[in-house]
């Protein structure tokens, strides 16, 4: 399903004789062409990005010509969501799809011709609900911060690692995944404040926080599992284009405050579902400790104790004891360690490794 004009290439999903169950449907979601978020054709691209363009802009009609000329059994549908936003665009495409496997690409990103095929093979050979590919950054605005972010994402390969990173940041870009349709549908939820008659949506257009993070945390809350193909897997990299108009750089719902609110909301939801009286021992330092305490309190979580600790300093005695020594008073109390830098979290992990309980202990950032 393609929404409006998109820069895209067609993948061969198999010989034309394959049955419908063997097909993938690629959901191609472009940017809405505005001054702030142009489509990336030679004329529309910002001057700083024109030199980085390798392929010219391809309209949906041009993509259709290539699809029809290929040997693959492909169907292209051009849809419109009337400019109602990213979540509405994703939901429109999902509603129109009929395949058992769903993929998504941002219009200004790119990947090789064999990526979906290799991901499909890996997913169908597993019991997981989704498979992700590693990411590389392209474009003219690649920053040190975004490079560190992607490097961290690429280290999360197993289901346990992906789930364990969910409150730190988005453990995998949504568009790098290939999902089982049934698992996507199981994540559907109503928009907050919507009438009972309103249907549940997989992708919700929210003003509070990002569409993809809202989806990801609901995904893990449903108990779904996923894994990631390592960076070295042949031709499976997803190229995430970096430029000045990336939504992650300017949308208010992608701010640090919005991301913290999203994490606190779903962390609190998890605590409520696993304990009668959700309580947490909060570990961090400086202003981060206070901001997280406020965010959790706003979600109805009782912060039983705030512990200020800089991991560069010696660990407190309670972190050096054996698991049994945590004491009956701490049973049922979750611990949340909030540290933004990966090396700092690694330092904390070394200290608490013997007493870490994956059901009660969590990292966030």
QUINORMO-V797826 format. One record per residue. N is the residue number from 0. RES is the residue in three letters. SS is DSSP state (A for helix, B for strand, O for the rest). PSI is psi in degrees with one decimal (999 if undefined). OMEGA is omega as a letter, one per 30 degrees, with the letter a starting at -180 (none if undefined). Layout:
[[N RES SS PSI OMEGA] [N RES SS PSI OMEGA]]
//
This chain:
[[0 UNK O 127.7 l] [1 UNK B 133.5 l] [2 UNK B 100.2 l] [3 UNK O -167.7 a] [4 UNK O 140.4 a] [5 UNK O 145.3 l] [6 UNK O 109.8 a] [7 UNK O 163.3 l] [8 UNK O 159.9 a] [9 UNK O 136.4 l] [10 UNK O 144.7 l] [11 UNK O 117.9 a] [12 UNK O -3.6 l] [13 UNK O 169.4 l] [14 UNK O 156.5 a] [15 UNK O -15.9 a] [16 UNK O -8.1 a] [17 UNK O 147.7 l] [18 UNK O 168.2 a] [19 UNK A -33.4 a] [20 UNK A -17.7 a] [21 UNK A -5.3 a] [22 UNK O 151.7 l] [23 UNK O 151.8 l] [24 UNK B 116.6 l] [25 UNK B 125.1 l] [26 UNK B 108.0 a] [27 UNK B 115.0 a] [28 UNK B 106.9 a] [29 UNK O 170.2 l] [30 UNK O 149.4 l] [31 UNK O 125.4 a] [32 UNK O 99.4 l] [33 UNK O 176.2 l] [34 UNK O -34.2 a] [35 UNK O -34.3 a] [36 UNK O 74.7 a] [37 UNK O 155.6 l] [38 UNK O 156.4 a] [39 UNK O 61.0 l] [40 UNK O 170.2 a] [41 UNK O -35.5 a] [42 UNK O -33.3 a] [43 UNK O -23.2 a] [44 UNK O 144.8 l] [45 UNK O 150.5 a] [46 UNK A -36.0 a] [47 UNK A -19.9 a] [48 UNK A -10.5 a] [49 UNK A -37.1 a] [50 UNK O -22.5 a] [51 UNK O -11.1 a] [52 UNK O 129.6 l] [53 UNK O -39.3 a] [54 UNK O 147.8 l] [55 UNK O 164.8 l] [56 UNK O 134.6 l] [57 UNK O 124.7 l] [58 UNK O 165.7 l] [59 UNK A -35.8 l] [60 UNK A -40.7 l] [61 UNK A -38.1 l] [62 UNK A -41.0 a] [63 UNK A -40.4 l] [64 UNK A -43.2 l] [65 UNK A -38.7 l] [66 UNK A -48.5 a] [67 UNK A -27.8 a] [68 UNK A -11.9 a] [69 UNK O 168.2 l] [70 UNK O -8.0 a] [71 UNK O 152.9 l] [72 UNK O 93.4 a] [73 UNK O 150.6 l] [74 UNK O 129.9 l] [75 UNK O 127.0 l] [76 UNK O 130.1 l] [77 UNK B 121.6 a] [78 UNK B 168.4 l] [79 UNK O 135.2 l] [80 UNK O 15.6 l] [81 UNK O 31.5 l] [82 UNK O 32.6 a] [83 UNK O 7.8 l] [84 UNK O 171.1 a] [85 UNK A -46.7 a] [86 UNK A -42.3 l] [87 UNK A -36.5 l] [88 UNK A -46.1 l] [89 UNK A -41.9 a] [90 UNK A -37.6 l] [91 UNK A -46.0 l] [92 UNK A -41.3 l] [93 UNK A -41.2 l] [94 UNK A -33.7 a] [95 UNK A -14.8 a] [96 UNK O 154.4 l] [97 UNK O -4.8 a] [98 UNK O 155.4 l] [99 UNK O -12.7 l] [100 UNK B 137.5 a] [101 UNK B 133.0 l] [102 UNK B 166.2 a] [103 UNK B 139.4 l] [104 UNK B 138.4 l] [105 UNK B 145.2 a] [106 UNK O -28.0 a] [107 UNK O 9.2 l] [108 UNK O -178.0 a] [109 UNK B 160.7 l] [110 UNK B 166.5 a] [111 UNK O 165.0 a] [112 UNK O -15.0 a] [113 UNK O -1.1 a] [114 UNK A -52.6 a] [115 UNK A -37.9 l] [116 UNK A -45.6 a] [117 UNK A -37.3 l] [118 UNK A -39.5 l] [119 UNK A -44.3 l] [120 UNK A -43.5 a] [121 UNK A -42.1 a] [122 UNK A -45.8 a] [123 UNK A -17.9 l] [124 UNK O 9.3 a] [125 UNK O 175.8 l] [126 UNK O 5.7 a] [127 UNK O 164.1 l] [128 UNK O -17.4 a] [129 UNK B 160.3 l] [130 UNK B 141.6 l] [131 UNK B 160.8 l] [132 UNK B 159.2 l] [133 UNK O 167.6 a] [134 UNK B 144.5 l] [135 UNK B 151.2 a] [136 UNK B 136.5 l] [137 UNK B 174.7 l] [138 UNK B -174.1 a] [139 UNK O 5.6 a] [140 UNK O 47.9 l] [141 UNK O 117.3 a] [142 UNK O 162.8 l] [143 UNK A -39.1 a] [144 UNK A -44.7 l] [145 UNK A -33.1 l] [146 UNK A -43.7 l] [147 UNK A -39.5 l] [148 UNK A -48.4 a] [149 UNK A -37.7 l] [150 UNK A -42.5 l] [151 UNK A -47.5 l] [152 UNK A -43.2 a] [153 UNK A -13.1 l] [154 UNK A -12.9 a] [155 UNK O 104.3 a] [156 UNK O -39.9 a] [157 UNK O 166.7 l] [158 UNK A -38.9 a] [159 UNK A -40.7 a] [160 UNK A -40.7 l] [161 UNK A -46.1 l] [162 UNK A -38.3 a] [163 UNK A -21.7 a] [164 UNK O 1.7 a] [165 UNK O -28.6 l] [166 UNK O -3.1 l] [167 UNK O -54.9 l] [168 UNK O -179.8 l] [169 UNK O 115.0 a] [170 UNK O -18.9 l] [171 UNK O 140.0 l] [172 UNK O 136.8 a] [173 UNK A -40.3 a] [174 UNK A -4.4 l] [175 UNK A 3.4 a] [176 UNK B 154.5 l] [177 UNK B 120.9 a] [178 UNK B 146.9 l] [179 UNK B 131.0 a] [180 UNK A -42.0 a] [181 UNK A -35.8 l] [182 UNK A -36.3 l] [183 UNK A -48.0 a] [184 UNK A -32.3 a] [185 UNK O -15.0 a] [186 UNK O -2.3 a] [187 UNK O 143.2 l] [188 UNK B 154.1 l] [189 UNK O 152.3 l] [190 UNK O 134.3 a] [191 UNK O 132.1 l] [192 UNK O -4.5 a] [193 UNK O 152.5 l] [194 UNK O 156.5 a] [195 UNK O -29.6 a] [196 UNK O -19.7 a] [197 UNK O 138.2 a] [198 UNK O 156.2 l] [199 UNK O 146.2 a] [200 UNK B 144.1 l] [201 UNK O -42.1 a] [202 UNK O 115.3 a] [203 UNK O 129.9 l] [204 UNK O 101.0 a] [205 UNK O 151.0 l] [206 UNK O -17.8 a] [207 UNK O -40.7 a] [208 UNK O 172.7 a] [209 UNK O 145.5 l] [210 UNK A -45.1 a] [211 UNK A -35.5 l] [212 UNK A -38.8 l] [213 UNK A -45.0 l] [214 UNK A -47.0 a] [215 UNK A -43.0 a] [216 UNK A -30.1 l] [217 UNK A -37.1 l] [218 UNK A -51.1 a] [219 UNK A -35.0 l] [220 UNK A -27.9 l] [221 UNK O -7.3 a] [222 UNK O 12.2 l] [223 UNK O 154.2 a] [224 UNK O 156.7 l] [225 UNK B 164.9 l] [226 UNK B 168.3 a] [227 UNK B 137.1 l] [228 UNK B 132.2 a] [229 UNK O 158.1 a] [230 UNK O -32.3 a] [231 UNK O -6.9 l] [232 UNK O 128.0 a] [233 UNK O 124.5 l] [234 UNK O 32.3 a] [235 UNK O 3.3 a] [236 UNK O 142.2 l] [237 UNK B 126.0 a] [238 UNK B 111.5 a] [239 UNK B 110.2 a] [240 UNK B 131.1 a] [241 UNK B 126.9 l] [242 UNK O 169.7 a] [243 UNK O -21.1 a] [244 UNK O 16.5 l] [245 UNK O 133.5 a] [246 UNK A -31.4 l] [247 UNK A -16.8 a] [248 UNK A -24.8 a] [249 UNK A -15.5 a] [250 UNK O 132.5 l] [251 UNK A -31.8 a] [252 UNK A -2.7 l] [253 UNK A 9.6 a] [254 UNK O 164.7 l] [255 UNK A -38.8 l] [256 UNK A -41.6 a] [257 UNK A -42.2 l] [258 UNK A -40.9 l] [259 UNK A -41.8 l] [260 UNK A -39.3 l] [261 UNK A -47.8 l] [262 UNK A -44.9 a] [263 UNK A -38.1 a] [264 UNK A -49.6 a] [265 UNK A -28.9 l] [266 UNK A -43.9 l] [267 UNK A -40.0 l] [268 UNK A -42.0 l] [269 UNK A -42.7 l] [270 UNK A -41.9 a] [271 UNK A -34.6 a] [272 UNK A -16.4 a] [273 UNK A -6.8 a] [274 UNK O 144.5 l] [275 UNK O -39.2 a] [276 UNK O 92.9 a] [277 UNK O 116.9 l] [278 UNK B 150.8 a] [279 UNK B 143.8 l] [280 UNK B 119.4 a] [281 UNK B 124.8 l] [282 UNK B 125.8 l] [283 UNK B -159.9 l] [284 UNK O 154.5 l] [285 UNK A -146.3 a] [286 UNK A -29.9 l] [287 UNK A -39.4 a] [288 UNK A -44.7 a] [289 UNK A -41.4 a] [290 UNK A -41.6 l] [291 UNK A -37.5 l] [292 UNK A -42.6 l] [293 UNK A -42.5 a] [294 UNK A -41.2 l] [295 UNK A -41.2 l] [296 UNK A -37.5 l] [297 UNK A -22.5 l] [298 UNK O 9.0 l] [299 UNK O 15.8 l] [300 UNK O 131.3 l] [301 UNK B 115.6 l] [302 UNK B 99.6 a] [303 UNK B -31.2 a] [304 UNK B 137.8 l] [305 UNK B 122.5 a] [306 UNK B 114.5 l] [307 UNK B 119.3 a] [308 UNK O 125.6 l] [309 UNK O 115.3 a] [310 UNK O -8.8 l] [311 UNK O -15.3 l] [312 UNK O 163.7 l] [313 UNK O 144.8 a] [314 UNK O 141.8 l] [315 UNK O 156.6 a] [316 UNK A -35.2 a] [317 UNK A -17.8 l] [318 UNK A -9.4 a] [319 UNK A -4.7 a] [320 UNK O 165.4 l] [321 UNK O 159.3 a] [322 UNK A -41.7 a] [323 UNK A -22.1 a] [324 UNK A -0.4 l] [325 UNK A -25.9 l] [326 UNK O 151.1 a] [327 UNK A -30.0 a] [328 UNK A -18.9 a] [329 UNK A -7.0 a] [330 UNK O 133.2 a] [331 UNK O -7.0 l] [332 UNK O 124.1 l] [333 UNK B 153.2 l] [334 UNK B 130.6 l] [335 UNK B 117.7 l] [336 UNK B 113.8 a] [337 UNK B 104.5 l] [338 UNK O 128.6 a] [339 UNK O -30.1 a] [340 UNK O 135.0 a] [341 UNK A -43.0 l] [342 UNK A -34.1 l] [343 UNK A -42.7 l] [344 UNK A -36.2 l] [345 UNK A -37.4 l] [346 UNK A -43.8 l] [347 UNK A -41.5 a] [348 UNK A -40.7 l] [349 UNK A -34.0 a] [350 UNK A -40.9 a] [351 UNK A 7.6 a] [352 UNK A -37.3 a] [353 UNK A -25.9 a] [354 UNK A 10.4 a] [355 UNK O 129.6 l] [356 UNK O 109.5 a] [357 UNK O -15.0 l] [358 UNK O -18.0 a] [359 UNK O -18.8 a] [360 UNK B 136.6 a] [361 UNK B 151.5 l] [362 UNK B 148.6 l] [363 UNK B 173.6 l] [364 UNK O 999 none]]
//
